[in-house]
């Protein structure tokens, strides 16, 4: 039985999202309410922290069938703009690379480019 390797960063109260990497291309994905993997954290379902270990065990069991690896939970704060990870590392994963937009992959437009500003 494996324990979420990042559980020391999650409070007993609050909520978390579930993340992984897609095997096909390595992209970061987020679990939605229907159990499907989505490309943005805004599409992720917020799960209560007190049930995360059972959920993560279940998702890790089916990771191969879902073509994902490295499934784990990320504690978030709910904001007006959606869920926001509490740690810097996870904010970088959620928001994209911390490099100049010129070097950002085409499939991951910088926020300003995506909003048209």
Backbone as numpy.savetxt, mean C-alpha at the origin, in Angstrom:
# Nx Ny Nz CAx CAy CAz Cx Cy Cz
3.90 -20.06 11.04 3.04 -18.89 11.04 3.94 -17.65 11.04
3.75 -16.78 10.06 4.56 -15.57 10.00 3.79 -14.40 10.59
4.53 -13.50 11.18 3.95 -12.29 11.75 4.32 -11.14 10.83
3.43 -10.18 10.69 3.71 -9.02 9.85 5.03 -8.40 10.29
5.98 -8.35 9.38 7.31 -7.87 9.73 7.33 -6.39 10.10
6.27 -5.67 9.84 6.23 -4.25 10.18 5.21 -3.96 11.29
4.79 -5.00 12.00 3.75 -4.79 13.00 4.19 -3.90 14.15
5.50 -3.73 14.33 5.96 -2.84 15.39 5.70 -1.38 15.03
5.28 -1.10 13.81 4.98 0.26 13.40 3.47 0.51 13.34
2.71 -0.41 13.89 1.26 -0.29 13.82 0.69 -0.31 15.24
-0.14 0.68 15.55 -0.82 0.73 16.84 -1.89 -0.35 16.90
-2.33 -0.67 18.12 -3.41 -1.64 18.25 -4.73 -1.03 17.80
-4.85 0.28 17.92 -6.04 0.97 17.44 -5.70 1.64 16.11
-6.67 2.19 15.47 -6.43 2.84 14.19 -6.68 1.91 13.03
-6.19 2.30 11.86 -6.42 1.48 10.67 -5.17 1.42 9.80
-5.17 0.43 8.94 -4.05 0.18 8.04 -4.57 -0.21 6.68
-3.70 -0.10 5.70 -3.96 -0.63 4.36 -3.01 -1.79 4.14
-3.30 -2.61 3.14 -2.45 -3.75 2.81 -1.78 -3.44 1.48
-0.47 -3.66 1.43 0.30 -3.38 0.23 1.14 -4.59 -0.15
1.60 -4.59 -1.39 2.46 -5.66 -1.91 3.13 -5.13 -3.18
3.92 -5.98 -3.81 4.50 -5.67 -5.11 3.98 -6.67 -6.12
3.61 -6.19 -7.28 3.10 -7.04 -8.35 4.27 -7.77 -9.01
4.14 -9.07 -9.18 5.21 -9.88 -9.78 5.49 -9.51 -11.23
4.48 -9.18 -11.98 4.64 -8.90 -13.40 5.64 -7.78 -13.68
5.54 -6.69 -12.90 6.37 -5.53 -13.18 6.96 -4.85 -11.95
6.72 -5.40 -10.77 7.28 -4.84 -9.55 6.54 -3.65 -8.99
5.46 -3.24 -9.63 4.74 -2.06 -9.16 4.12 -2.30 -7.78
4.02 -1.22 -7.04 3.40 -1.25 -5.72 1.89 -1.30 -5.92
1.24 -2.20 -5.18 -0.21 -2.34 -5.28 -0.82 -2.31 -3.88
-2.12 -2.00 -3.85 -2.86 -1.80 -2.60 -4.15 -2.60 -2.67
-4.51 -3.25 -1.58 -5.69 -4.11 -1.54 -6.96 -3.28 -1.34
-7.97 -3.51 -2.19 -9.23 -2.79 -2.05 -10.25 -3.62 -1.27
-11.44 -3.09 -1.11 -12.48 -3.74 -0.31 -12.96 -5.06 -0.91
-12.78 -5.24 -2.22 -13.20 -6.47 -2.88 -12.09 -7.51 -2.95
-10.93 -7.21 -2.35 -9.82 -8.15 -2.37 -9.01 -8.11 -3.65
-9.16 -7.05 -4.43 -8.41 -6.86 -5.67 -7.26 -5.89 -5.42
-6.19 -6.06 -6.18 -5.01 -5.20 -6.03 -5.12 -4.00 -6.97
-4.97 -2.81 -6.41 -5.09 -1.55 -7.15 -3.76 -0.81 -7.16
-3.63 0.16 -8.07 -2.35 0.86 -8.26 -2.16 2.08 -7.37
-3.21 2.59 -6.74 -3.04 3.77 -5.90 -3.56 3.52 -4.49
-2.93 4.17 -3.54 -3.34 4.01 -2.15 -4.75 4.57 -1.93
-5.15 5.52 -2.74 -6.50 6.07 -2.63 -7.59 5.05 -2.88
-7.25 3.96 -3.57 -8.21 2.90 -3.85 -8.16 1.79 -2.79
-7.25 1.91 -1.85 -7.08 0.88 -0.82 -8.19 0.96 0.22
-8.54 -0.20 0.75 -9.52 -0.26 1.83 -8.79 -0.09 3.16
-9.40 0.65 4.08 -8.83 0.84 5.41 -9.36 -0.26 6.33
-8.45 -1.11 6.77 -8.79 -2.22 7.65 -8.46 -1.85 9.09
-9.31 -2.25 10.06 -8.97 -1.99 11.46 -7.72 -2.77 11.86
-6.86 -2.13 12.63 -5.59 -2.76 13.03 -5.78 -4.04 13.82
-6.86 -4.13 14.59 -7.01 -5.31 15.45 -7.24 -6.60 14.67
-7.55 -6.51 13.38 -7.73 -7.72 12.58 -6.66 -7.92 11.52
-5.61 -7.13 11.57 -4.60 -7.16 10.50 -3.84 -8.48 10.43
-3.47 -9.06 11.54 -2.67 -10.29 11.48 -3.40 -11.41 10.75
-4.69 -11.59 11.04 -5.46 -12.62 10.35 -5.59 -12.29 8.86
-5.86 -11.04 8.55 -5.97 -10.62 7.16 -4.66 -10.84 6.41
-3.54 -10.49 7.03 -2.25 -10.65 6.37 -1.90 -12.12 6.17
-2.23 -12.97 7.13 -2.02 -14.41 6.93 -2.80 -14.89 5.71
-4.04 -14.48 5.62 -4.89 -14.87 4.50 -4.33 -14.35 3.17
-3.93 -13.10 3.15 -3.41 -12.52 1.90 -2.07 -13.12 1.51
-1.23 -13.43 2.49 0.05 -14.06 2.17 -0.16 -15.47 1.62
-1.19 -16.16 2.09 -1.51 -17.50 1.59 -1.91 -17.44 0.12
-2.63 -16.41 -0.27 -3.09 -16.31 -1.65 -2.23 -15.42 -2.53
-1.10 -14.94 -2.02 -0.25 -14.02 -2.78 0.18 -14.59 -4.13
0.58 -15.85 -4.16 1.01 -16.46 -5.41 -0.10 -16.47 -6.46
-1.31 -16.79 -6.04 -2.44 -16.81 -6.96 -2.78 -15.41 -7.45
-2.51 -14.41 -6.61 -2.77 -13.01 -6.99 -1.59 -12.38 -7.73
-0.51 -13.14 -7.89 0.70 -12.64 -8.56 1.31 -11.42 -7.87
1.37 -11.48 -6.54 2.02 -10.43 -5.75 2.99 -11.07 -4.76
3.93 -10.27 -4.29 4.89 -10.70 -3.27 5.03 -9.60 -2.22
5.55 -9.96 -1.06 5.85 -8.97 -0.03 4.63 -8.30 0.55
3.61 -9.06 0.86 2.36 -8.51 1.40 2.57 -8.09 2.85
2.20 -6.85 3.18 2.25 -6.41 4.58 1.31 -5.23 4.80
1.08 -4.90 6.06 0.18 -3.82 6.43 0.93 -2.53 6.68
0.26 -1.42 6.38 0.83 -0.08 6.57 -0.17 0.75 7.35
0.23 1.21 8.53 -0.68 2.06 9.30 -0.81 3.40 8.60
-2.05 3.89 8.54 -2.33 5.15 7.86 -3.16 6.06 8.75
-3.15 7.33 8.38 -4.05 8.32 8.97 -5.03 8.70 7.88
-6.28 8.81 8.21 -7.27 9.23 7.22 -7.24 10.75 7.13
-7.06 11.28 5.93 -7.04 12.73 5.70 -8.13 13.08 4.69
-8.30 14.37 4.45 -9.28 14.82 3.46 -8.92 14.33 2.06
-7.65 14.00 1.84 -7.18 13.54 0.54 -7.04 12.02 0.48
-7.52 11.33 1.49 -7.44 9.87 1.52 -6.43 9.38 2.55
-6.14 8.09 2.52 -5.21 7.53 3.51 -3.79 8.03 3.28
-3.09 8.33 4.39 -1.71 8.80 4.33 -0.88 7.94 5.28
0.11 7.23 4.75 0.96 6.41 5.62 1.64 7.25 6.69
1.85 6.65 7.85 2.46 7.36 8.96 3.97 7.46 8.86
4.61 6.55 8.14 6.07 6.60 8.06 6.51 7.19 6.72
7.67 7.81 6.75 8.23 8.41 5.53 8.44 7.36 4.46
8.97 6.21 4.82 9.22 5.15 3.84 7.95 4.79 3.09
6.87 4.62 3.81 5.62 4.22 3.17 4.98 5.37 2.41
5.19 6.61 2.84 4.70 7.75 2.05 5.40 7.79 0.70
6.71 7.52 0.69 7.45 7.48 -0.58 6.91 6.37 -1.47
6.66 5.20 -0.91 6.10 4.10 -1.70 4.73 4.49 -2.27
3.90 5.16 -1.46 2.55 5.50 -1.88 2.51 6.64 -2.90
3.41 7.60 -2.75 3.36 8.80 -3.58 4.27 8.73 -4.79
5.15 7.76 -4.82 6.02 7.64 -5.98 7.46 7.96 -5.65
8.33 7.80 -6.63 9.76 7.99 -6.39 10.08 9.41 -5.95
11.12 9.53 -5.17 11.56 10.85 -4.71 12.67 11.36 -5.63
12.38 11.33 -6.92 13.32 11.81 -7.93 12.63 12.84 -8.80
13.40 13.57 -9.56 12.88 14.58 -10.46 11.88 13.94 -11.43
10.84 14.68 -11.77 9.79 14.15 -12.65 10.33 13.66 -13.99
11.42 14.24 -14.46 12.02 13.82 -15.72 12.43 12.34 -15.68
12.75 11.86 -14.48 13.21 10.49 -14.33 12.13 9.55 -13.81
10.90 10.05 -13.67 9.78 9.24 -13.21 9.25 8.42 -14.38
8.97 7.14 -14.18 8.42 6.33 -15.27 7.14 6.95 -15.82
6.91 6.78 -17.10 5.73 7.37 -17.74 4.43 6.92 -17.09
4.38 5.68 -16.60 3.15 5.19 -15.98 2.90 5.81 -14.62
3.88 6.54 -14.09 3.73 7.13 -12.77 4.02 8.62 -12.86
3.06 9.37 -13.41 3.24 10.79 -13.58 3.41 11.49 -12.24
4.19 12.55 -12.23 4.34 13.37 -11.03 2.97 13.95 -10.70
2.65 14.20 -9.41 1.33 14.70 -9.03 0.91 15.95 -9.80
1.82 16.90 -10.02 1.48 18.13 -10.74 1.10 17.81 -12.18
1.82 16.89 -12.81 1.52 16.52 -14.20 0.19 15.79 -14.29
-0.09 14.96 -13.31 -1.33 14.18 -13.33 -2.55 15.06 -13.12
-2.40 16.14 -12.33 -3.54 17.01 -12.07 -3.67 18.11 -13.11
-2.70 18.23 -14.00 -2.77 19.23 -15.05 -2.27 20.59 -14.62
-1.64 20.72 -13.44 -1.14 22.01 -12.98 0.26 22.26 -13.46
